[in-house]
């Protein structure tokens, strides 16, 4: 069984490719991830997906973070595997790799959890994520429930993780394995044992790609996460995946802490204009530091992540959030028409993507970042 990559291995992998940049992707006609991966309506939605992949290619994006859906795999196994491969094939034909996310701790209390039902998916208008009861709001009982808390489902979930990694362990269309999204989000250490098991499964397969789990709670202190499960994620990960939706000073401070870990880093969730986390400030910073970049959202649609988190409205209703800028979209770069939300943002993205490719081609990347591996 292999373990965590050395820092030298991680930097060798990271510096062998251009700056990784893209978005967390779901096509605009999907109400949720059941819609994204299920058989019902897939052919129509995949036509939208293809248009949006082509749009991403046109601005110089080269990777998508895709959150997979266990319940579709469980109920429609063979079809799910074929649909995932079609995604990867079309993306790769347009110069876009995939970071695959295999589990997700961003959930709701058990009272609000609904098992997946295949077929037409409902959504609530005007709500972030298309749901009134979403992970992005406060609850009296703040501890969230996850489908993996069912012991029988957990067993099948391990097989899901094993099969997906085995299938794509040596496939260059997959660039990184993100084994669990936001481990411990309002769950304490309930997912700790499962996260460690995901890494163990991956180590027995020994994929070509690096492994990671996210640091997400914005509380790095002396390069240590204050949350136990996040600290363990840092100890297991080959490359560092972190989420940061704060403003420029907050982002600079977090990057400083992350860099002391001595491993390549990717911000796999950012862009929150309401919190002053903007393209014009963040994108040049990520380019300059060669921090991998996956903003949340792409084309605005049924999932409605341009709307504020429900918790933001709760904060405002309670008299807080005086510095929030609610005149702006929260996430997403393009309108349903495929026109930019703000053309200046797209100009910046294109500019720095072109600079990054030129920097890599010239060999400057290795001169700027190669010494970090020593």
C-alpha positions in Angstrom: 0.0 0.0 0.0 1.3 3.4 -1.0 0.9 6.5 1.2 1.1 10.2 0.8 3.3 11.5 -2.0 6.5 13.2 -1.0 6.6 17.0 -1.5 9.1 16.4 -4.3 6.7 14.0 -6.1 3.9 16.5 -5.7 5.9 19.4 -7.2 7.2 17.3 -10.0 3.6 16.4 -11.0 2.4 20.0 -10.5 5.1 21.7 -12.5 4.8 19.3 -15.4 1.6 21.0 -16.5 0.3 24.5 -17.1 -1.5 26.5 -14.4 -4.7 24.5 -13.5 -7.8 26.8 -13.8 -11.4 26.2 -14.3 -14.7 26.0 -12.4 -17.0 23.7 -10.4 -19.2 22.6 -13.3 -22.9 21.7 -13.7 -24.7 22.6 -16.8 -27.3 25.4 -16.5 -30.3 23.2 -17.2 -29.6 20.9 -14.2 -31.6 21.5 -11.0 -29.2 19.4 -9.0 -26.6 16.7 -9.4 -29.3 14.0 -9.8 -30.2 15.9 -12.9 -26.6 16.1 -14.0 -25.9 12.4 -13.9 -29.3 10.5 -14.2 -30.6 8.9 -17.4 -33.9 10.9 -17.5 -33.4 13.9 -19.8 -29.6 13.3 -20.1 -29.4 13.6 -23.9 -31.0 17.0 -23.9 -28.9 18.3 -21.0 -25.7 16.9 -22.5 -26.3 19.2 -25.5 -26.3 22.1 -23.1 -23.2 20.6 -21.4 -21.4 20.5 -24.7 -22.1 24.1 -25.5 -20.9 25.2 -22.1 -17.7 23.0 -22.4 -17.0 24.8 -25.6 -17.6 28.2 -23.9 -15.1 27.2 -21.2 -12.5 26.3 -23.8 -13.0 29.6 -25.5 -11.9 31.5 -22.3 -8.9 29.3 -21.7 -10.2 27.1 -18.9 -8.5 23.7 -18.8 -10.2 21.8 -15.9 -13.6 21.2 -14.3 -14.3 20.1 -10.7 -17.1 17.5 -11.0 -19.0 16.3 -7.9 -20.2 12.8 -8.6 -23.5 11.4 -7.3 -23.4 8.1 -5.5 -27.2 7.6 -5.6 -27.3 7.7 -9.4 -24.4 5.2 -9.5 -26.2 3.0 -7.0 -29.6 3.1 -8.9 -28.4 3.3 -12.5 -24.9 1.9 -12.4 -24.1 1.0 -16.0 -25.7 4.1 -17.4 -23.9 6.3 -14.9 -20.5 4.9 -15.8 -21.2 5.5 -19.5 -22.5 9.1 -18.9 -19.5 9.9 -16.8 -17.2 8.7 -19.6 -19.0 10.8 -22.1 -18.4 13.9 -20.0 -14.7 13.1 -19.7 -14.4 12.4 -23.4 -16.0 15.6 -24.6 -14.2 17.7 -22.0 -10.8 16.3 -23.0 -11.5 16.8 -26.7 -11.8 20.5 -25.7 -8.7 20.6 -23.6 -10.4 20.2 -20.2 -9.5 17.7 -17.5 -11.5 16.6 -14.5 -11.0 16.8 -10.8 -13.5 14.2 -9.6 -15.1 14.6 -6.2 -16.3 11.3 -4.7 -18.0 12.2 -1.5 -19.6 15.3 0.0 -20.1 16.4 3.6 -22.0 19.6 2.7 -25.5 18.4 3.7 -28.6 19.1 5.8 -30.0 17.8 9.1 -31.7 14.4 8.7 -35.2 15.9 9.1 -34.7 17.8 5.8 -32.9 15.0 3.9 -34.7 13.4 1.0 -33.4 10.3 -0.7 -32.9 10.6 -4.5 -35.8 9.9 -6.8 -34.9 9.6 -10.4 -36.9 11.5 -13.0 -38.0 15.2 -13.2 -36.3 17.2 -10.5 -38.1 20.1 -8.8 -36.4 23.3 -7.7 -37.4 26.4 -5.7 -37.1 29.7 -7.5 -35.0 32.4 -5.9 -33.0 30.1 -3.6 -29.2 29.3 -3.8 -28.9 25.7 -5.0 -32.6 25.7 -6.0 -33.6 24.5 -2.5 -35.3 26.4 0.4 -33.8 23.9 2.9 -30.1 23.8 1.8 -26.7 23.3 3.4 -26.1 27.0 3.3 -28.4 28.1 6.1 -28.6 28.0 9.9 -30.5 25.2 11.7 -31.4 24.9 15.4 -29.8 21.4 15.3 -26.7 22.3 13.3 -25.3 18.7 13.0 -25.8 17.5 9.5 -26.8 14.0 8.3 -25.2 12.2 5.4 -26.4 9.2 3.4 -23.1 7.5 4.4 -24.2 7.5 8.0 -26.3 4.4 7.1 -23.9 1.5 7.6 -25.3 -0.5 4.7 -25.0 2.4 2.3 -21.5 3.1 3.6 -20.4 -0.3 2.5 -21.7 0.3 -1.0 -20.1 3.7 -1.0 -16.7 2.2 -0.5 -17.3 0.1 -3.6 -18.3 3.3 -5.5 -15.1 4.9 -4.5 -13.1 1.8 -5.4 -14.7 1.4 -8.8 -14.4 5.0 -9.9 -10.7 5.3 -8.9 -9.9 1.9 -10.4 -11.6 2.8 -13.7 -9.7 6.1 -14.1 -6.5 5.5 -12.1 -4.3 5.8 -15.2 -6.5 8.0 -17.4 -5.0 11.4 -18.2 -8.5 12.9 -18.5 -8.7 12.8 -14.7 -6.2 15.2 -13.2 -6.9 15.0 -9.4 -8.9 12.9 -7.0 -10.9 15.0 -4.5 -11.9 12.2 -2.1 -14.4 14.2 0.0 -15.7 17.7 -0.3 -15.6 19.8 2.9 -15.0 17.0 5.4 -16.6 17.7 8.7 -18.9 20.6 7.6 -21.2 20.9 10.6 -20.5 17.3 11.3 -17.5 17.4 13.6 -15.4 14.2 13.1 -18.3 11.9 12.1 -16.7 11.5 8.6 -13.1 11.1 9.8 -13.0 7.3 9.7 -14.6 7.2 6.3 -12.2 9.8 4.9 -9.3 7.8 6.0 -10.8 4.7 4.4 -11.2 6.6 1.1 -7.5 7.4 1.2 -6.6 3.7 2.0 -8.7 2.5 -0.9 -7.0 4.9 -3.2 -3.5 3.9 -2.0 -4.2 0.2 -2.7 -5.1 1.2 -6.3 -2.1 3.6 -6.6 -3.5 6.0 -9.2 -1.3 8.3 -11.3 -3.1 11.3 -10.0 -2.7 13.0 -6.6 -5.2 12.7 -3.8 -6.7 15.4 -1.7 -9.5 16.4 0.7 -10.5 20.0 1.4 -9.5 22.5 4.0 -12.6 24.7 4.0 -13.4 26.4 7.3 -11.1 29.4 6.8 -9.3 28.9 10.1 -5.6 28.1 9.3 -3.3 28.9 12.2 0.4 28.4 11.7 -0.3 26.1 8.8 -2.5 23.9 10.9 -6.3 23.6 10.6 -8.1 24.2 13.8 -10.7 21.5 12.8 -9.4 18.0 13.6 -10.8 16.4 10.4 -9.3 19.1 8.2 -6.0 18.8 9.9 -6.1 15.1 9.1 -7.0 15.9 5.5 -3.8 18.0 5.3 -1.8 15.1 6.7 -3.1 12.7 4.0 -3.3 14.9 0.9 -0.7 14.9 -1.9 -1.7 18.4 -3.0 -3.7 21.0 -0.9 -7.3 21.7 -1.9 -8.7 24.7 0.0 -11.9 26.7 -0.1 -11.8 30.5 0.5 -14.7 32.9 -0.2 -13.2 35.8 1.8 -11.9 39.1 0.5 -8.4 39.9 -0.8 -6.6 40.3 2.6 -8.2 37.1 3.9 -7.1 35.2 0.7 -3.5 36.5 0.9 -3.3 35.4 4.6 -4.6 32.0 3.8 -2.2 31.5 0.8 0.7 32.5 3.1 -0.3 29.8 5.6 -1.0 27.2 2.9 2.4 27.8 1.3 4.2 27.0 4.5 3.0 23.4 4.1 5.4 23.1 1.1 2.9 21.4 -1.3 1.2 22.6 -4.4 -2.2 24.2 -3.6 -5.4 24.7 -5.4 -8.3 26.9 -4.4 -11.1 24.6 -5.4 -14.0 26.9 -4.4 -13.9 30.6 -4.7 -15.8 33.6 -6.2 -18.2 35.3 -3.8 -18.8 38.8 -5.0 -21.1 39.5 -2.1 -18.1 38.9 0.2 -15.8 41.0 -2.1 -14.2 37.8 -3.5 -14.0 39.0 -7.1 -12.4 38.0 -10.3 -10.5 41.2 -10.7 -8.6 40.7 -7.4 -8.4 36.9 -7.0 -7.6 35.7 -10.5 -4.3 37.7 -11.0 -3.3 36.6 -7.4 -3.8 32.9 -8.2 -1.9 33.3 -11.5 1.0 35.0 -9.8 1.3 32.4 -7.0 0.4 29.5 -9.4 -2.5 28.5 -7.0 -4.8 26.2 -8.9 -8.2 27.9 -9.4 -11.7 26.4 -9.6 -14.4 29.1 -9.1 -17.9 28.0 -8.1 -20.4 28.0 -11.0 -20.2 28.8 -14.7 -23.5 29.5 -16.5 -26.4 30.7 -14.4 -29.4 28.4 -14.5 -31.8 26.2 -12.5 -29.3 25.6 -9.6 -29.3 29.4 -9.0 -25.9 29.8 -7.4 -25.9 33.4 -8.4 -28.4 33.9 -5.6 -27.0 34.5 -2.0 -26.7 31.6 0.4 -29.8 31.4 2.5 -27.7 32.0 5.6 -26.7 35.4 4.2 -30.4 36.5 4.2 -30.7 35.2 7.7 -27.7 37.3 8.8 -29.1 40.4 7.1 -32.5 39.8 8.7 -30.8 39.7 12.1 -29.1 43.1 11.5 -25.7 41.8 10.3 -23.9 41.8 7.0 -23.4 45.5 6.7 -20.4 45.0 4.4 -22.2 42.6 2.1 -22.6 43.7 -1.5 -26.0 42.3 -2.4 -26.1 44.2 -5.6 -24.0 41.5 -7.2 -24.4 37.9 -8.1 -22.7 35.5 -5.6 -21.3 32.9 -8.1 -21.4 32.1 -11.9 -19.6 33.9 -14.8 -22.1 33.8 -17.6 -25.8 34.6 -18.0 -28.3 32.0 -19.4 -27.8 33.7 -22.8 -24.1 32.7 -22.6 -23.2 36.4 -22.4 -20.8 37.4 -19.6 -22.3 38.5 -16.3 -19.5 41.2 -16.5 -17.4 41.3 -19.7 -14.5 42.8 -17.8 -14.2 39.6 -15.7 -13.9 37.4 -18.8 -11.3 39.8 -20.2 -9.2 39.3 -17.1 -9.7 35.5 -17.1 -8.6 35.3 -20.8 -5.6 37.5 -20.2 -4.2 35.6 -17.4 -4.9 32.2 -19.0 -2.9 33.3 -22.0 -0.1 34.6 -19.8 0.0 31.3 -17.9 0.3 29.2 -21.0 3.1 31.4 -22.3 4.8 31.2 -19.0 4.7 27.4 -19.0 5.8 27.2 -22.6 8.8 29.4 -22.0 10.0 27.3 -19.0 9.5 30.2 -16.6 7.2 28.1 -14.4 10.0 25.8 -13.5 12.4 28.7 -12.7 9.7 30.5 -10.6 8.3 27.5 -8.8 10.7 24.6 -9.1 12.8 25.7 -6.1 9.8 25.2 -3.9 10.2 21.4 -4.1 13.7 21.5 -2.6 
